[in-house]
Amino acid sequence: MPARTAKTNSVIENKYDFIVIGAGYTGLAAGRRLAELNGSASILVLEASVVGEGSSARNSGFVIALPHNTNMSGHISPAEVAKKQIRVYDSGLRWLKGLVDQYHIDCGWNPQGKYHGAATAEGALSLQNTASQYDKWGVEYQEISQAQLSERLGTRYYRFAIQTNSNVFIQPAALVRGLADTLPTNVTLVENCPVLSVEQGRERGVRTAQGLIRGDKIIVANNGFARKLGFLKDRMFTIFTYAAITPELDPEQLALHGSEPEWGLIPANRMGTTLRKIQNNRFMVRSAYSYEKPQTEKTVLALLEDCYRRRYPAVKSHRFEHLWGGATALTRNGATYFGEISPNLYASVGCNGAGVLKGTCYGKLLAELMVGQKTQELADVLAMDKPNWLPPEPLRGAAVKTAIYLQKRKAGAER
């Protein structure tokens, strides 16, 4: 995409009814929904960097409307909790699609199912267990054999997959930019304006380099960066993951990536590799995790090229045109923190790697909570588990790094 001209020249008032920290999917949804529910309210959304330069855009562009728990052991959720999550996601997805249609946001929206693929016998067994969960949840799916996968994806690397229709492919940077640029008129967005602190005394508000901005109610929607403001330090940690994309491929090389014009695959093991064949004749590979800080570009590039080569050895070149990484906030039990932290201070953070739809849903519902609306979706989310406590450093880092190491070994060929 072309470079974005950040909104930095907006006039900032001394006081707002609502202040939202973070202009990712969660913050934008919260700001928009507050405006929808109260057209006279003054709403300020502050973004520390530029919209579309953070994790909201640095993801693989899967909008997955299924429980996507990030417990290191896999995608696990009890049936009743899963059904509630699915209802919430379905409602949020309809709202998001309505916005895309209403404002003609050109983000490559494609409601095509995804593959959940296994390259190992253990991975195939894990997916069969996932299929059993889907039976209990009432989710339709198809089991895909190795021969079918070979034709559809262009590789025999995967021995088994399940395919579900509960997914939409997007260009995530285009979507988040489009949402930011179509906010209601009573929402003021300011980019390149980091919040330095949140004041909760008599002068409630947020402090930036320009000084104190007062706000009656404040939303923290900056995911793992909430810890920098002193919130939920013992509930979240951040993981970096990485992706790369090829140049545009000619028809002959593109044909080596399967018969379908666009497809995406997530791995059976969470430490595995995500693949996506994209509408613009490119191919994307995402893999690797690191705790709290990024790996070197050289290390990541070599790893991603190896992932690509092992799956598509016949491709002429395994080089990439663009390489990027990004941080996502995880919690120990895969739960998102959602609700009121203290009087008139609210948060929805800890997306656990599924922030496009979950962030949209939870941001919308957080706005409804703040203005006293009562819906079944809101009641369902409020009843869900909160993030578990995490030990302090260095125990936390040692535990997470050990879990990553063990899961990498377990993943084997899924990596």
PyMOL commands that set and color helices and strands:
alter all, ss='L'
color gray80, all
select helices_A, chain A and resi 25-37+79-102+121-137+146-153+172-180+223-229+251-255+297-311+355-370+376-382+395-414
alter helices_A, ss='H'
color red, helices_A
select strands_A, chain A and resi 15-21+43-46+62-64+114-118+142-145+160-164+167-169+187-190+197-199+205-208+211-220+237-245+263-267+274-278+282-291+322-330+337-342+345-349
alter strands_A, ss='S'
color yellow, strands_A
deselect
rebuild
show_as cartoon
